[in-house]
Amino acid sequence: MILELNSDEMLLVIISIVRKINPAMLKAEGDGFTVDFTPLQDKTELSSDEQLLTKLRHAAESEAATVELDAREARQLSASLERLERLQKWPADVINMSRELRSKLSTVV
């Protein structure tokens, strides 16, 4: 499936995967945060979540509005978003965005 993402949606999906893999990769910076990818650079073999994060990172850095996902990746991303929704209280617009993304992802078999 080709998933179209705006910048806010891309940020949300990256956060959902990072929070699942290693929350310490999120670094506070000014009014927001950055993601420290250093822990992944030294690994010889990446988990499926880490591979998905790498794919999303490349899409974000190239300012691509789309990312191609297979069914397994779509399920991983949907599960990560659902988990993120439960981790803390989020503003309604963030929850709605996450649910809309999960709805899109659910169309992949």
Backbone bond lengths (Angstrom), bond angles and torsions (degrees), N, CA, C in turn:
res aa  C-N    CA-C-N  psi(-1)  N-CA   C-N-CA  omega(-1)  CA-C   N-CA-C  phi
1 M - - - 1.450 - - 1.513 108.80 -
2 I 1.301 115.32 146.56 1.462 121.24 173.83 1.529 106.17 -101.34
3 L 1.323 115.34 118.46 1.459 121.24 -179.49 1.516 108.57 -103.32
4 E 1.326 115.40 120.34 1.466 120.75 176.53 1.526 108.20 -88.97
5 L 1.330 115.20 131.30 1.463 120.71 -177.69 1.520 110.64 -133.22
6 N 1.330 116.03 134.72 1.461 118.29 169.58 1.525 107.54 -83.98
7 S 1.303 118.07 178.00 1.474 120.30 -174.65 1.527 112.28 -63.32
8 D 1.331 118.34 -37.92 1.466 120.72 178.61 1.521 111.22 -66.08
9 E 1.320 116.23 -41.54 1.465 120.14 178.76 1.532 110.81 -65.87
10 M 1.333 116.51 -40.71 1.470 119.83 178.46 1.526 109.84 -61.08
11 L 1.309 116.16 -43.59 1.460 120.97 178.47 1.524 110.81 -60.46
12 L 1.307 116.52 -43.79 1.463 120.89 -179.12 1.527 111.67 -63.72
13 V 1.320 117.96 -44.03 1.465 118.97 -179.19 1.529 111.37 -68.60
14 I 1.326 117.09 -35.93 1.468 119.66 176.90 1.528 109.87 -65.17
15 I 1.325 117.33 -45.17 1.468 120.47 177.96 1.530 110.45 -59.19
16 S 1.320 117.19 -42.10 1.468 119.74 -177.68 1.521 111.66 -61.88
17 I 1.317 117.46 -39.28 1.471 120.93 179.41 1.529 110.47 -73.82
18 V 1.327 117.12 -43.12 1.469 120.15 -179.58 1.534 110.25 -62.14
19 R 1.320 116.87 -42.53 1.474 119.59 179.61 1.522 111.23 -63.30
20 K 1.314 116.98 -27.30 1.466 121.08 177.92 1.529 111.15 -79.04
21 I 1.324 116.63 -41.40 1.470 121.61 -175.96 1.519 111.66 -76.31
22 N 1.343 114.89 -58.39 1.466 120.11 -173.66 1.528 108.61 -163.35
23 P 1.338 117.75 93.17 1.468 120.30 -177.84 1.530 114.11 -55.86
24 A 1.329 117.61 -23.74 1.466 120.76 179.74 1.527 111.89 -66.67
25 M 1.331 117.23 -12.91 1.471 120.49 177.41 1.527 111.31 -71.53
26 L 1.334 117.55 -17.76 1.470 121.65 176.58 1.516 108.29 -84.41
27 K 1.325 116.68 120.40 1.463 122.69 -177.65 1.520 109.67 -115.20
28 A 1.337 116.57 126.77 1.467 121.15 176.94 1.520 108.92 -64.56
29 E 1.327 114.68 137.30 1.464 119.89 -179.58 1.522 109.12 -153.53
30 G 1.314 116.89 113.71 1.465 120.65 178.57 1.513 111.12 57.16
31 D 1.325 115.91 -125.08 1.464 121.37 -179.63 1.522 112.86 -85.91
32 G 1.325 117.81 -3.11 1.457 120.03 -176.17 1.513 111.63 -141.45
33 F 1.298 114.96 -132.45 1.453 120.12 -178.72 1.521 109.11 -156.23
34 T 1.313 114.79 168.26 1.460 122.12 171.97 1.526 107.12 -127.93
35 V 1.309 115.40 165.26 1.457 120.68 176.00 1.522 107.27 -109.59
36 D 1.323 115.37 124.84 1.458 121.69 178.27 1.532 108.25 -92.12
37 F 1.328 115.86 108.10 1.462 120.98 -177.44 1.530 112.37 -87.81
38 T 1.338 117.88 2.28 1.465 121.73 -178.13 1.530 113.42 -53.17
39 P 1.339 119.45 -41.95 1.472 118.62 -179.33 1.534 113.62 -58.59
40 L 1.323 117.36 -26.14 1.467 120.15 -179.64 1.524 112.29 -82.90
41 Q 1.320 117.13 -23.97 1.462 121.09 -175.15 1.518 113.05 -66.29
42 D 1.308 117.80 -31.52 1.458 121.31 -176.31 1.527 113.17 -88.73
43 K 1.317 117.20 -3.55 1.457 120.36 -177.52 1.526 110.55 -82.95
44 T 1.312 115.03 139.33 1.466 119.28 177.23 1.520 111.34 -87.26
45 E 1.330 116.39 -26.26 1.464 120.51 178.85 1.525 108.70 -135.16
46 L 1.327 115.76 126.50 1.459 120.95 -179.00 1.531 110.50 -96.44
47 S 1.320 115.52 142.52 1.469 120.18 173.74 1.526 108.61 -69.27
48 S 1.319 116.20 169.89 1.467 119.23 179.23 1.530 111.02 -63.15
49 D 1.336 117.79 -35.70 1.467 120.47 177.03 1.530 110.69 -66.37
50 E 1.324 116.19 -40.74 1.468 120.26 179.02 1.525 111.14 -67.06
51 Q 1.316 117.40 -36.73 1.466 120.83 176.24 1.526 110.55 -64.41
52 L 1.333 116.43 -41.74 1.463 120.70 177.88 1.529 110.45 -64.44
53 L 1.320 117.15 -42.19 1.465 120.72 177.41 1.525 110.50 -60.61
54 T 1.311 117.37 -42.03 1.467 121.69 178.36 1.522 110.51 -61.60
55 K 1.319 116.73 -41.89 1.467 121.10 178.35 1.534 110.44 -62.67
56 L 1.328 116.37 -44.32 1.464 120.66 179.21 1.523 111.15 -66.13
57 R 1.317 116.30 -38.81 1.469 120.59 178.29 1.528 110.40 -60.01
58 H 1.330 116.03 -46.79 1.468 119.37 -179.25 1.530 111.34 -63.08
59 A 1.324 116.50 -39.65 1.466 119.81 177.55 1.525 110.55 -63.81
60 A 1.329 116.92 -43.01 1.467 120.95 -179.70 1.521 111.38 -65.67
61 E 1.328 116.47 -43.29 1.470 120.27 -177.81 1.527 112.15 -68.84
62 S 1.318 116.55 -29.66 1.468 119.57 178.74 1.528 110.93 -88.18
63 E 1.349 114.99 2.49 1.464 122.48 -178.93 1.516 112.13 57.58
64 A 1.334 115.02 32.04 1.462 120.59 176.43 1.530 108.68 -73.50
65 A 1.313 115.47 139.56 1.462 120.12 179.40 1.525 110.81 -89.19
66 T 1.332 116.67 -5.54 1.453 120.17 -178.72 1.521 110.62 -133.04
67 V 1.313 114.16 155.73 1.463 121.37 173.90 1.531 106.54 -140.05
68 E 1.317 115.54 136.59 1.464 119.81 179.34 1.523 109.13 -91.90
69 L 1.333 114.89 126.93 1.458 121.27 -178.32 1.516 109.83 -123.68
70 D 1.334 116.40 140.81 1.456 118.73 170.89 1.533 107.52 -87.31
71 A 1.317 117.27 176.71 1.469 121.09 -175.86 1.524 111.98 -59.92
72 R 1.320 117.50 -41.09 1.463 121.25 -179.83 1.525 110.67 -62.91
73 E 1.331 116.82 -44.58 1.470 120.82 179.80 1.521 111.21 -65.42
74 A 1.328 116.91 -37.89 1.463 120.68 178.04 1.529 110.22 -62.85
75 R 1.330 116.72 -42.29 1.471 120.47 177.71 1.531 111.21 -65.52
76 Q 1.335 116.67 -41.75 1.473 120.92 178.20 1.523 110.36 -59.28
77 L 1.320 115.40 -47.22 1.457 120.43 -176.77 1.525 110.68 -66.04
78 S 1.313 117.04 -41.63 1.459 120.98 178.15 1.524 110.85 -61.71
79 A 1.319 116.75 -43.77 1.471 120.64 178.96 1.530 110.98 -64.96
80 S 1.317 116.83 -38.63 1.469 120.45 178.75 1.519 111.11 -65.48
81 L 1.317 116.66 -40.79 1.465 120.23 177.87 1.530 110.92 -64.55
82 E 1.324 116.16 -43.34 1.467 120.04 179.52 1.532 110.29 -62.12
83 R 1.307 116.64 -42.26 1.473 121.91 178.09 1.524 110.31 -62.31
84 L 1.326 116.89 -42.95 1.465 121.21 -179.68 1.523 111.00 -61.87
85 E 1.317 116.66 -38.58 1.472 120.84 179.24 1.529 111.15 -59.86
86 R 1.330 116.33 -32.71 1.470 120.61 -176.69 1.527 113.52 -88.20
87 L 1.321 118.40 -15.90 1.465 121.23 -174.60 1.519 113.78 -68.19
88 Q 1.310 116.30 -32.82 1.461 119.88 -178.44 1.514 108.93 -158.29
89 K 1.317 115.89 171.96 1.463 120.45 177.23 1.527 108.01 -79.83
90 W 1.319 115.57 125.59 1.465 121.99 -179.47 1.521 109.33 -114.37
91 P 1.337 117.51 154.08 1.471 119.59 173.33 1.537 109.91 -59.73
92 A 1.314 115.45 153.26 1.470 120.80 -176.92 1.523 112.12 -57.34
93 D 1.344 118.16 -37.16 1.461 119.21 -178.18 1.525 111.96 -66.87
94 V 1.326 117.17 -32.48 1.466 121.05 178.03 1.529 109.49 -70.34
95 I 1.326 116.32 -44.25 1.469 120.36 177.75 1.521 110.32 -60.67
96 N 1.323 116.83 -44.52 1.473 120.24 179.32 1.516 111.30 -61.98
97 M 1.329 117.38 -42.36 1.458 121.04 179.07 1.533 109.79 -62.30
98 S 1.316 116.92 -44.59 1.453 121.37 179.66 1.528 110.68 -61.56
99 R 1.297 117.08 -44.69 1.473 121.01 -179.37 1.521 111.40 -65.70
100 E 1.322 117.31 -38.76 1.466 120.55 176.79 1.528 110.73 -63.54
101 L 1.330 116.42 -41.96 1.462 120.30 177.40 1.525 110.66 -63.95
102 R 1.329 117.17 -43.14 1.463 119.77 179.23 1.521 110.87 -63.61
103 S 1.318 117.15 -34.27 1.455 120.92 177.69 1.531 110.33 -65.28
104 K 1.330 116.79 -44.27 1.468 120.45 176.60 1.530 110.79 -60.97
105 L 1.317 116.15 -43.82 1.465 121.22 -177.16 1.514 111.72 -67.14
106 S 1.324 117.82 -27.59 1.470 121.40 -177.50 1.525 112.25 -71.18
107 T 1.323 117.18 -12.74 1.471 119.32 179.99 1.522 112.41 -77.30
108 V 1.338 116.79 -9.81 1.461 120.72 178.25 1.514 108.49 -88.53
109 V 1.305 116.14 130.26 1.476 120.43 -178.66 1.515 109.72 -92.73
